[in-house]
């Protein structure tokens, strides 16, 4: 069912401060600064177990519970948690425990919003993997719930805790690149021609509760690709089906666009236009193997291009993944390995000189580990974390709108302040929300 939340209510309550570092004004500490934070894990699959290990490494954290609808994941999760966690099959059992302070949500994407909202209602702080939501409306409800129940909610966009990403953003915001009118982001790979294959529907594997895995998504026969089959890139294949996720646009695109919007100090695009399709992969996936999305922003005015393709892993930039801020005085490239600033050159007194200073910086810290540390610190201090949920919603929404444009074949004009479509029509509106399968309901 669609949640009962007006845009006016959303902005009234979300506008109580969204910048990282501001205190949650009405919140009270869940635990004293000297106490251990007790954490429950929901969805300890591949990514979830990696996050669980990062939580378990914190000296003031105790992972006390793990939950998964796929039973073989549970002993692996207990091991990642340090060997002493209680196991559950229903996430609501973790939320019912009064001794748990915070939850980690590492489930497939279509569960992120519902579980986060329910955790906030239960008085838990939340570390939730990206993307925040399956659709724009869901993200609005999550921000509403986080503010209503005064919860610390961190999105797993761990690049925000990367020292060299923070420095790169400082450079962009300093004006060292001059006027930035164009930013390019990309992620490339090669799965041509078989993609993720075309397996037949079958019975679920032993130990999997398929109905519980689907949750609010439509009931369909089990297919290994709709579950956690492995793509040629090593990622779970559920990401390539619209019922559960948004393809590479919402998988890697959130990481890319999050840094761009942070650096350019904008909340969202005004115009979105997408082109692409399934041009190469001969498989049962639904999301495009080739996609290019053009975004136009205001205040400041610039164009952002996001692109992915899966027929060629090489790029003219020498990188399969990255972000380039193109300014009048220099271009800055950044990815997870580091950043480099390439100065523009001009003639001065008969000599060719660089305008911006050349700079280079390699990655200096473990982004994922430090992102978890930032969350735990904020659970104790009640400050907003590096990837506060309102920020995560904006980064996720930009990607979702790219998919809305692609699926509706419409050029969208978006009212950033009020989170609504100005143009795009019913063809686009239908993709801004979804109906939940009974008995699941989303409401703050």
MOLINQUI-V769841 format. One record per run of one state. SS is the DSSP state (H for helix, E for strand, L for the rest). FROM is the first residue (numbers start at 1). TO is the last residue. If there is no record, write none. Layout:
# MOLINQUI-V769841
ss=SS from=FROM to=TO
ss=SS from=FROM to=TO
This chain:
# MOLINQUI-V769841
ss=L from=1 to=6
ss=H from=7 to=14
ss=L from=15 to=22
ss=E from=23 to=23
ss=L from=24 to=36
ss=E from=37 to=42
ss=L from=43 to=45
ss=H from=46 to=56
ss=L from=57 to=60
ss=E from=61 to=67
ss=L from=68 to=69
ss=E from=70 to=70
ss=L from=71 to=71
ss=H from=72 to=81
ss=L from=82 to=85
ss=E from=86 to=88
ss=L from=89 to=90
ss=H from=91 to=95
ss=L from=96 to=101
ss=E from=102 to=105
ss=L from=106 to=108
ss=H from=109 to=121
ss=L from=122 to=124
ss=E from=125 to=128
ss=L from=129 to=135
ss=H from=136 to=148
ss=L from=149 to=152
ss=E from=153 to=155
ss=L from=156 to=157
ss=H from=158 to=161
ss=L from=162 to=162
ss=H from=163 to=174
ss=L from=175 to=179
ss=E from=180 to=188
ss=L from=189 to=189
ss=E from=190 to=190
ss=L from=191 to=207
ss=E from=208 to=208
ss=L from=209 to=209
ss=H from=210 to=214
ss=L from=215 to=223
ss=H from=224 to=226
ss=L from=227 to=229
ss=E from=230 to=230
ss=L from=231 to=235
ss=E from=236 to=236
ss=H from=237 to=240
ss=L from=241 to=246
ss=H from=247 to=251
ss=L from=252 to=252
ss=H from=253 to=264
ss=L from=265 to=270
ss=E from=271 to=277
ss=L from=278 to=289
ss=E from=290 to=297
ss=L from=298 to=301
ss=E from=302 to=309
ss=L from=310 to=310
ss=E from=311 to=311
ss=L from=312 to=320
ss=E from=321 to=327
ss=L from=328 to=329
ss=E from=330 to=335
ss=L from=336 to=337
ss=E from=338 to=343
ss=L from=344 to=344
ss=E from=345 to=348
ss=L from=349 to=350
ss=E from=351 to=354
ss=L from=355 to=358
ss=E from=359 to=362
ss=L from=363 to=366
ss=H from=367 to=381
ss=L from=382 to=382
ss=E from=383 to=383
ss=L from=384 to=387
ss=E from=388 to=388
ss=H from=389 to=408
ss=L from=409 to=411
ss=E from=412 to=415
ss=L from=416 to=419
ss=E from=420 to=423
ss=L from=424 to=424
ss=H from=425 to=429
ss=L from=430 to=444
